Amino acid sequence: MPFPTLFREAKPLGFFIDHLCDLPRHSWLYVPVDLSEVSLNTLCVARALDVRDMTDDEYATFEASVAEARLCSFLNRDQIEDVLSNLRAQKADFTQEDLGSAIRHYWTHDAFIRLQEE
């Protein structure tokens, strides 16, 4: 999937989760606008973006480049950290499958997953 220069280096979501501490604080992950299913293998691109540092024109140009690349914002670093924290609180030894389910649930419902008691 080709990305404009602003959005190069697509990597799987799992890579970004594994390297979360390396992402700048104001990082967002972007995914294709027509994405229907999310997994840890979903290709994402990361972009550090603090809109407080942008003029209205800069932000409009950025948004246009997102649309041109046929991307949409997915999750930001803080949201991923919150999903991980919630998951760890429920199950310290969670699996990759649990993590994928938690991310999918958050993306579709804008809420944290509640794992079933075993």
N, C-alpha and C positions, 0 to 999 in steps of 0.2 A: 504494500500500500504506500504510494508516494506521498510524502509530506513536504510542504514548503520548508525552506531553510529554518524558519522559526520553530518547526516541529519535526526535526529529524531525530533519528535514533529511537525508533519505536522498540519497546522491550515488553516482555510479559509482565503483567501485574505482579506476579510473584517476585520478580526481580526487584521491583520498586519496594515491595513490602520488606524484602530481605535487606534492602539498603536504605530504609526509611531515614535513618540518622544522617545519611549523606545528603539528603534532599534539603535545600534551604527551607526555612520556616514557612514561607509563603508559596510553597509549591502546590501546583494543581496537576492532576493527571487528566489527560484528554483521550477520548475514545471516538471511534467513528459514529456519526449521527444515527446511522441505521443499525447500530448494535442492538441485538435483541436478547442475548444471553451473555452472562458474565462468568468467567472462571479465572483461576490464577494464571491461565495461559493467554488471557485476553491481552492483545497488544495495546499498549498505552504509550503516550508520549508525555513527558514531564516538562513543565515550564514554571519557573519561579516568577511570581507576579504579585506585586504589592500595588494594588490600584491606588493607594494613597499617594504613591510616588509618580502617578501618571496624570498628564493633562487630559481633558476631555477628548481632544483630538487624538492623542496617543492611544487612549483606551478604545476609541472608535476604530482606529486603524488596526489595533490588535484584534478586536472582535470581528472585523472584516476578514482578517487573515485566518481566524478560526473557522469562519463560515466557508471561506474559499477552500480550506483544507478538508471540508466536510467532517469537521470534528465538533465535539461538544465537551463541556467540562464534565468530569466524572466525579472524582473525589479529591479533596485536598489532603495535605499531610496530616493536619489535625484530626480530620474525620477518620482517616485510617488508624491513627494512634488511638482514637476513642473506641473504634470497633475492636481493635486488639485488646485494649484494656478491659472492655466489657466481656470479651470472650475469656480472657485469663481469669477474671473474677468468677466466672461460672465453671470453668474447667481448666485448671492449670496445665494439664497435659493434653491440650486440644490437638487435633490432627489437622493436616492440610485440608481434608474434606470439611472439617468443622469451620476452618478459616474461610474456605470458599463459600460455604453456606452463609456465614455471617456477613461477608462482603455482599453477596447477592441479595440477602435480606435487607441490608441497609440501603443498597442501591434502589431496590424496588419499593420499599415501604418507608424509607426515611426514618427508620427506627432500628434499635438494636434487637438482635435475635435473642429469643429465650430458649435455651436448650432444655430438652426434656430431661427430667431426673431419671437416672437409670437405677 
